Amino acid sequence: MSTHPNLLSVKNSLLIVVDLQTKLSAAMPEAEAELMTANARSLVEAAGLLSIPVLLTEQYPQGLGSTDTSITDLLSEDTLIFDKTGFSCCAADGFTDTVANTDRKQVILVGQEAHVCVLQTALELLHLGYQVHVVEDAICSRKAEHKFYALQRMQQQNATITNYESVLFEWVKDSTHPEFKSISGLLR
């Protein structure tokens, strides 16, 4: 059976966690930051169960600290973390080469801030020919309107706006999937 090319596939997906750093999250509205972190954590855990590669970036970690431990505790030891000072993840040394070397064309973005690092990364990856899926309930900005207009702008540039449950269900595709029970346990 042929499937729609915009449906996510385990074999073609790459999850990128953008700057989900504790000090940066502390500047976000508390409820939004908690939702973003919880949903990103579910996606990272599912990616581990399904052998989907995960890449992390950290914006100026000397000042903003490292990635939230609730995320890093779920990762394998060989997960790459890219330090950056540029806002697009693509500005980090070796990042675009690493993405290319995964040989995966569907990039799922989670993290912060929606209107800065997530937006610039999405636009750069779209320009490089990737299919970009932005998980709206796993991204955050300090101001709701900044997130709203960032999502609108990314969608206008052909990024797919999705939510964490859609990603999980697209990855397993069927309730008979061997990991379905584990994945469905990640839903809140």
MIDOSE-1310 file (N, C-alpha, C; in nm, 2 decimals, decimal comma, always signed):
residues 188
msth	+0,08/-0,12/+0,00/+0,00/+0,00/+0,00/+0,09/+0,12/+0,00; +0,06/+0,22/-0,09/+0,13/+0,34/-0,09/+0,07/+0,44/+0,02; +0,16/+0,51/+0,07/+0,12/+0,60/+0,18/+0,15/+0,75/+0,14; +0,09/+0,84/+0,20/+0,11/+0,98/+0,17/+0,25/+1,02/+0,21
pnll	+0,32/+1,09/+0,13/+0,47/+1,12/+0,15/+0,49/+1,21/+0,28; +0,38/+1,28/+0,32/+0,40/+1,37/+0,44/+0,37/+1,30/+0,57; +0,33/+1,17/+0,57/+0,31/+1,09/+0,69/+0,45/+1,05/+0,73; +0,48/+1,06/+0,86/+0,61/+1,03/+0,92/+0,63/+0,88/+0,91
svkn	+0,76/+0,84/+0,89/+0,80/+0,70/+0,88/+0,92/+0,68/+0,98; +0,92/+0,57/+1,05/+1,03/+0,54/+1,14/+1,16/+0,54/+1,07; +1,16/+0,48/+0,95/+1,29/+0,47/+0,88/+1,34/+0,60/+0,82; +1,26/+0,70/+0,81/+1,30/+0,83/+0,75/+1,30/+0,95/+0,84
slli	+1,27/+0,92/+0,97/+1,26/+1,03/+1,07/+1,39/+1,06/+1,15; +1,40/+1,18/+1,18/+1,51/+1,23/+1,27/+1,45/+1,33/+1,36; +1,47/+1,31/+1,49/+1,42/+1,40/+1,59/+1,53/+1,50/+1,64; +1,50/+1,63/+1,63/+1,60/+1,73/+1,68/+1,54/+1,81/+1,79
vvdl	+1,61/+1,80/+1,91/+1,57/+1,88/+2,03/+1,65/+2,00/+2,03; +1,58/+2,12/+2,01/+1,65/+2,25/+2,00/+1,65/+2,32/+2,13; +1,77/+2,33/+2,19/+1,79/+2,42/+2,31/+1,70/+2,40/+2,42; +1,66/+2,28/+2,46/+1,57/+2,25/+2,57/+1,65/+2,25/+2,70
qtkl	+1,71/+2,37/+2,73/+1,79/+2,39/+2,84/+1,72/+2,45/+2,96; +1,75/+2,40/+3,08/+1,68/+2,44/+3,20/+1,67/+2,59/+3,22; +1,78/+2,66/+3,21/+1,78/+2,80/+3,23/+1,70/+2,88/+3,13; +1,70/+2,83/+3,01/+1,62/+2,90/+2,90/+1,47/+2,87/+2,93
saam	+1,44/+2,74/+2,97/+1,30/+2,71/+3,00/+1,24/+2,79/+3,11; +1,33/+2,83/+3,21/+1,29/+2,91/+3,32/+1,23/+3,05/+3,28; +1,27/+3,09/+3,16/+1,23/+3,22/+3,11/+1,09/+3,21/+3,04; +1,04/+3,09/+3,02/+0,92/+3,07/+2,95/+0,80/+3,07/+3,05
peae	+0,68/+3,09/+3,00/+0,56/+3,07/+3,08/+0,57/+2,93/+3,14; +0,55/+2,92/+3,27/+0,57/+2,79/+3,34/+0,49/+2,67/+3,28; +0,36/+2,69/+3,26/+0,28/+2,59/+3,20/+0,32/+2,55/+3,06; +0,35/+2,64/+2,98/+0,40/+2,62/+2,85/+0,53/+2,54/+2,85
aelm	+0,62/+2,58/+2,93/+0,75/+2,51/+2,94/+0,74/+2,37/+2,99; +0,65/+2,35/+3,09/+0,62/+2,21/+3,14/+0,56/+2,12/+3,03; +0,47/+2,18/+2,95/+0,41/+2,10/+2,84/+0,51/+2,07/+2,73; +0,59/+2,17/+2,70/+0,69/+2,14/+2,60/+0,79/+2,03/+2,64
tana	+0,83/+2,04/+2,76/+0,93/+1,94/+2,81/+0,87/+1,80/+2,82; +0,75/+1,79/+2,87/+0,68/+1,66/+2,88/+0,66/+1,60/+2,75; +0,61/+1,68/+2,65/+0,59/+1,62/+2,52/+0,71/+1,59/+2,44; +0,82/+1,67/+2,46/+0,95/+1,64/+2,40/+1,00/+1,52/+2,46
rslv	+0,99/+1,50/+2,59/+1,04/+1,38/+2,66/+0,97/+1,26/+2,60; +0,84/+1,26/+2,58/+0,76/+1,15/+2,52/+0,82/+1,11/+2,38; +0,85/+1,22/+2,31/+0,90/+1,19/+2,17/+1,04/+1,13/+2,18; +1,12/+1,18/+2,27/+1,26/+1,13/+2,28/+1,25/+0,98/+2,33
eaag	+1,16/+0,95/+2,42/+1,15/+0,81/+2,47/+1,10/+0,72/+2,36; +1,00/+0,77/+2,28/+0,95/+0,69/+2,17/+1,06/+0,67/+2,06; +1,13/+0,77/+2,03/+1,24/+0,76/+1,94/+1,34/+0,65/+1,98; +1,37/+0,65/+2,11/+1,46/+0,54/+2,16/+1,40/+0,40/+2,14
llsi	+1,27/+0,39/+2,17/+1,21/+0,26/+2,15/+1,20/+0,21/+2,00; +1,20/+0,31/+1,91/+1,18/+0,28/+1,77/+1,31/+0,30/+1,69; +1,42/+0,32/+1,76/+1,55/+0,34/+1,70/+1,56/+0,45/+1,60; +1,49/+0,56/+1,63/+1,50/+0,69/+1,55/+1,61/+0,77/+1,61
pvll	+1,70/+0,82/+1,53/+1,81/+0,90/+1,58/+1,76/+1,03/+1,64; +1,83/+1,08/+1,74/+1,80/+1,21/+1,81/+1,92/+1,29/+1,81; +1,91/+1,42/+1,77/+2,02/+1,51/+1,79/+1,98/+1,62/+1,88; +2,07/+1,68/+1,96/+2,04/+1,79/+2,05/+2,13/+1,91/+2,02
teqy	+2,07/+2,03/+2,04/+2,16/+2,15/+2,04/+2,14/+2,22/+2,17; +2,25/+2,29/+2,20/+2,24/+2,38/+2,32/+2,30/+2,52/+2,28; +2,21/+2,62/+2,30/+2,25/+2,76/+2,28/+2,34/+2,81/+2,39; +2,46/+2,85/+2,35/+2,55/+2,91/+2,45/+2,54/+2,84/+2,59
pqgl	+2,58/+2,71/+2,59/+2,57/+2,63/+2,72/+2,64/+2,69/+2,84; +2,75/+2,77/+2,81/+2,83/+2,83/+2,92/+2,74/+2,92/+3,00; +2,64/+2,99/+2,93/+2,55/+3,08/+3,00/+2,42/+3,02/+3,03; +2,37/+2,94/+2,94/+2,23/+2,89/+2,96/+2,22/+2,75/+3,01
gstd	+2,34/+2,69/+3,04/+2,34/+2,56/+3,10/+2,32/+2,45/+3,00; +2,30/+2,33/+3,05/+2,29/+2,21/+2,96/+2,14/+2,17/+2,94; +2,12/+2,08/+2,86/+1,98/+2,03/+2,83/+1,92/+1,97/+2,96; +1,79/+1,99/+2,97/+1,71/+1,94/+3,08/+1,74/+1,79/+3,10
tsit	+1,77/+1,75/+3,23/+1,81/+1,61/+3,25/+1,70/+1,51/+3,23; +1,57/+1,56/+3,23/+1,46/+1,47/+3,20/+1,47/+1,42/+3,06; +1,54/+1,50/+2,97/+1,56/+1,46/+2,83/+1,68/+1,38/+2,82; +1,79/+1,43/+2,87/+1,92/+1,36/+2,85/+1,93/+1,22/+2,92
dlls	+1,85/+1,21/+3,02/+1,85/+1,08/+3,09/+1,79/+0,96/+3,00; +1,72/+1,00/+2,90/+1,65/+0,91/+2,81/+1,74/+0,87/+2,69; +1,85/+0,94/+2,67/+1,93/+0,93/+2,55/+2,04/+0,82/+2,56; +2,08/+0,77/+2,45/+2,19/+0,68/+2,45/+2,32/+0,76/+2,46
edtl	+2,43/+0,69/+2,51/+2,55/+0,76/+2,53/+2,61/+0,82/+2,40; +2,57/+0,77/+2,29/+2,63/+0,82/+2,16/+2,55/+0,93/+2,10; +2,45/+0,98/+2,17/+2,37/+1,09/+2,11/+2,46/+1,22/+2,10; +2,46/+1,28/+1,99/+2,54/+1,40/+1,97/+2,47/+1,52/+2,02
ifdk	+2,54/+1,61/+2,09/+2,49/+1,74/+2,14/+2,58/+1,84/+2,07; +2,52/+1,94/+2,00/+2,59/+2,04/+1,93/+2,58/+2,17/+2,01; +2,69/+2,23/+2,05/+2,69/+2,36/+2,11/+2,68/+2,46/+2,00; +2,61/+2,57/+2,03/+2,60/+2,67/+1,92/+2,59/+2,81/+1,98
tgfs	+2,63/+2,91/+1,90/+2,60/+3,05/+1,94/+2,51/+3,11/+1,83; +2,51/+3,05/+1,71/+2,42/+3,09/+1,61/+2,28/+3,05/+1,64; +2,18/+3,11/+1,60/+2,04/+3,07/+1,64/+1,99/+2,95/+1,56; +2,02/+2,94/+1,43/+1,98/+2,82/+1,36/+2,07/+2,71/+1,40
ccaa	+2,02/+2,59/+1,42/+2,10/+2,47/+1,45/+2,20/+2,44/+1,34; +2,16/+2,48/+1,22/+2,25/+2,46/+1,10/+2,38/+2,54/+1,11; +2,39/+2,64/+1,20/+2,51/+2,71/+1,22/+2,61/+2,64/+1,31; +2,57/+2,54/+1,38/+2,66/+2,46/+1,47/+2,75/+2,38/+1,38
dgft	+2,88/+2,38/+1,43/+2,98/+2,30/+1,35/+2,94/+2,16/+1,34; +2,94/+2,11/+1,22/+2,91/+1,97/+1,19/+2,77/+1,93/+1,19; +2,68/+2,02/+1,22/+2,54/+1,98/+1,23/+2,47/+1,94/+1,10; +2,49/+2,02/+1,00/+2,42/+1,99/+0,87/+2,48/+1,86/+0,81
dtva	+2,61/+1,84/+0,83/+2,67/+1,72/+0,78/+2,62/+1,59/+0,85; +2,60/+1,61/+0,99/+2,55/+1,50/+1,07/+2,41/+1,47/+1,02; +2,32/+1,57/+1,00/+2,19/+1,55/+0,96/+2,19/+1,48/+0,82; +2,27/+1,52/+0,73/+2,28/+1,46/+0,60/+2,33/+1,31/+0,61
ntdr	+2,42/+1,29/+0,70/+2,47/+1,15/+0,72/+2,37/+1,05/+0,78; +2,26/+1,10/+0,84/+2,16/+1,01/+0,89/+2,08/+0,95/+0,77; +2,09/+1,01/+0,66/+2,02/+0,97/+0,54/+1,87/+0,97/+0,56; +1,82/+1,06/+0,64/+1,67/+1,07/+0,67/+1,63/+1,21/+0,63
kqvi	+1,51/+1,21/+0,57/+1,46/+1,34/+0,51/+1,35/+1,40/+0,59; +1,29/+1,33/+0,69/+1,18/+1,39/+0,77/+1,24/+1,43/+0,90; +1,25/+1,56/+0,93/+1,31/+1,62/+1,05/+1,19/+1,67/+1,14; +1,19/+1,62/+1,26/+1,09/+1,66/+1,36/+1,16/+1,75/+1,46
lvgq	+1,11/+1,87/+1,47/+1,17/+1,97/+1,56/+1,08/+2,00/+1,69; +1,15/+2,00/+1,80/+1,09/+2,03/+1,93/+1,19/+2,13/+2,00; +1,15/+2,21/+2,09/+1,24/+2,29/+2,17/+1,20/+2,44/+2,17; +1,30/+2,52/+2,19/+1,27/+2,66/+2,21/+1,38/+2,75/+2,15
eahv	+1,36/+2,88/+2,13/+1,23/+2,94/+2,13/+1,17/+2,93/+1,99; +1,04/+2,92/+1,98/+0,97/+2,89/+1,85/+1,01/+3,00/+1,75; +1,01/+3,13/+1,79/+1,03/+3,23/+1,69/+1,17/+3,27/+1,66; +1,27/+3,20/+1,73/+1,41/+3,23/+1,70/+1,48/+3,10/+1,65
cvlq	+1,52/+3,02/+1,74/+1,60/+2,90/+1,70/+1,53/+2,80/+1,62; +1,40/+2,77/+1,67/+1,32/+2,67/+1,60/+1,29/+2,72/+1,46; +1,24/+2,84/+1,45/+1,21/+2,90/+1,32/+1,32/+2,90/+1,22; +1,44/+2,96/+1,27/+1,55/+2,97/+1,18/+1,60/+2,83/+1,14
tale	+1,60/+2,73/+1,23/+1,64/+2,60/+1,19/+1,54/+2,54/+1,09; +1,41/+2,55/+1,11/+1,31/+2,50/+1,02/+1,33/+2,56/+0,88; +1,35/+2,69/+0,87/+1,37/+2,75/+0,74/+1,49/+2,70/+0,67; +1,60/+2,69/+0,75/+1,73/+2,64/+0,69/+1,72/+2,50/+0,64
llhl	+1,65/+2,41/+0,72/+1,64/+2,27/+0,68/+1,54/+2,26/+0,56; +1,44/+2,34/+0,56/+1,35/+2,34/+0,44/+1,43/+2,38/+0,31; +1,51/+2,48/+0,33/+1,60/+2,53/+0,21/+1,69/+2,42/+0,17; +1,74/+2,33/+0,26/+1,83/+2,22/+0,23/+1,75/+2,10/+0,17
gyqv	+1,62/+2,11/+0,16/+1,55/+2,00/+0,10/+1,48/+1,90/+0,19; +1,48/+1,93/+0,32/+1,42/+1,84/+0,42/+1,28/+1,86/+0,44; +1,20/+1,76/+0,47/+1,06/+1,77/+0,51/+1,06/+1,80/+0,66; +1,02/+1,92/+0,70/+1,02/+1,96/+0,84/+0,89/+1,96/+0,90
hvve	+0,88/+1,89/+1,02/+0,76/+1,88/+1,10/+0,79/+1,94/+1,23; +0,71/+2,05/+1,26/+0,73/+2,12/+1,39/+0,62/+2,08/+1,48; +0,66/+2,03/+1,60/+0,56/+1,98/+1,70/+0,51/+2,10/+1,78; +0,40/+2,15/+1,75/+0,35/+2,27/+1,81/+0,33/+2,26/+1,96
daic	+0,30/+2,15/+2,02/+0,29/+2,13/+2,16/+0,41/+2,08/+2,23; +0,53/+2,09/+2,16/+0,66/+2,06/+2,21/+0,76/+2,17/+2,18; +0,70/+2,29/+2,15/+0,79/+2,41/+2,13/+0,73/+2,52/+2,22; +0,81/+2,63/+2,24/+0,77/+2,73/+2,33/+0,84/+2,86/+2,30
srka	+0,78/+2,97/+2,33/+0,83/+3,11/+2,33/+0,79/+3,18/+2,45; +0,87/+3,28/+2,49/+0,83/+3,36/+2,60/+0,69/+3,43/+2,59; +0,66/+3,46/+2,47/+0,53/+3,53/+2,44/+0,45/+3,44/+2,35; +0,32/+3,42/+2,38/+0,23/+3,33/+2,30/+0,22/+3,38/+2,16
ehkf	+0,22/+3,51/+2,14/+0,20/+3,56/+2,00/+0,33/+3,54/+1,92; +0,44/+3,53/+1,98/+0,57/+3,50/+1,91/+0,56/+3,36/+1,85; +0,51/+3,27/+1,94/+0,50/+3,13/+1,89/+0,39/+3,12/+1,78; +0,28/+3,19/+1,80/+0,17/+3,18/+1,70/+0,22/+3,23/+1,56
yalq	+0,29/+3,34/+1,56/+0,34/+3,39/+1,43/+0,45/+3,31/+1,37; +0,53/+3,26/+1,46/+0,64/+3,17/+1,41/+0,58/+3,04/+1,35; +0,48/+2,98/+1,41/+0,42/+2,87/+1,35/+0,35/+2,90/+1,22; +0,29/+3,02/+1,21/+0,23/+3,06/+1,09/+0,33/+3,08/+0,98
rmqq	+0,44/+3,15/+1,01/+0,55/+3,17/+0,91/+0,61/+3,04/+0,86; +0,63/+2,94/+0,96/+0,69/+2,82/+0,92/+0,60/+2,74/+0,83; +0,47/+2,74/+0,86/+0,37/+2,68/+0,78/+0,36/+2,74/+0,64; +0,37/+2,87/+0,63/+0,37/+2,94/+0,50/+0,49/+2,90/+0,41
qnat	+0,60/+2,86/+0,48/+0,72/+2,81/+0,41/+0,72/+2,66/+0,38; +0,61/+2,60/+0,41/+0,59/+2,45/+0,38/+0,64/+2,36/+0,49; +0,66/+2,41/+0,61/+0,68/+2,32/+0,72/+0,54/+2,26/+0,76; +0,54/+2,14/+0,81/+0,42/+2,08/+0,86/+0,41/+2,10/+1,01
itny	+0,30/+2,16/+1,05/+0,28/+2,18/+1,19/+0,20/+2,06/+1,24; +0,25/+2,00/+1,35/+0,19/+1,88/+1,40/+0,18/+1,89/+1,55; +0,14/+1,78/+1,61/+0,15/+1,77/+1,76/+0,21/+1,64/+1,80; +0,25/+1,62/+1,92/+0,33/+1,51/+1,96/+0,25/+1,37/+1,95
esvl	+0,12/+1,38/+1,97/+0,04/+1,25/+1,95/+0,04/+1,21/+1,81; +0,02/+1,30/+1,72/+0,02/+1,27/+1,57/+0,15/+1,20/+1,54; +0,26/+1,26/+1,58/+0,39/+1,20/+1,55/+0,40/+1,06/+1,60; +0,36/+1,04/+1,73/+0,37/+0,90/+1,79/+0,29/+0,80/+1,71
fewv	+0,16/+0,84/+1,67/+0,08/+0,75/+1,60/+0,12/+0,73/+1,45; +0,18/+0,83/+1,39/+0,24/+0,81/+1,26/+0,36/+0,72/+1,26; +0,44/+0,73/+1,37/+0,55/+0,64/+1,38/+0,51/+0,49/+1,39; +0,41/+0,46/+1,47/+0,37/+0,32/+1,49/+0,27/+0,27/+1,38
kdst	+0,20/+0,36/+1,32/+0,11/+0,33/+1,21/-0,01/+0,24/+1,23; +0,00/+0,15/+1,33/-0,10/+0,05/+1,35/-0,10/+0,00/+1,49; -0,21/-0,04/+1,54/-0,22/-0,08/+1,68/-0,16/-0,22/+1,70; -0,12/-0,29/+1,59/-0,05/-0,42/+1,60/+0,10/-0,40/+1,60
hpef	+0,15/-0,28/+1,60/+0,29/-0,25/+1,60/+0,35/-0,31/+1,73; +0,46/-0,37/+1,73/+0,52/-0,43/+1,85/+0,54/-0,33/+1,97; +0,56/-0,21/+1,94/+0,59/-0,10/+2,04/+0,46/-0,02/+2,07; +0,35/-0,06/+2,01/+0,23/+0,02/+2,03/+0,19/+0,05/+2,18
ksis	+0,19/-0,06/+2,25/+0,15/-0,05/+2,39/+0,25/+0,05/+2,47; +0,38/+0,03/+2,45/+0,47/+0,12/+2,51/+0,45/+0,27/+2,46; +0,43/+0,28/+2,33/+0,42/+0,42/+2,28/+0,29/+0,48/+2,33; +0,18/+0,41/+2,33/+0,05/+0,46/+2,38/+0,06/+0,50/+2,53
gllr	+0,15/+0,43/+2,60/+0,17/+0,47/+2,74/+0,23/+0,60/+2,76; +0,29/+0,66/+2,65/+0,35/+0,79/+2,66/+0,25/+0,90/+2,64; +0,12/+0,87/+2,61/+0,02/+0,97/+2,59/-0,04/+1,01/+2,73; -0,07/+1,14/+2,74/-0,12/+1,19/+2,87/-0,27/+1,22/+2,85
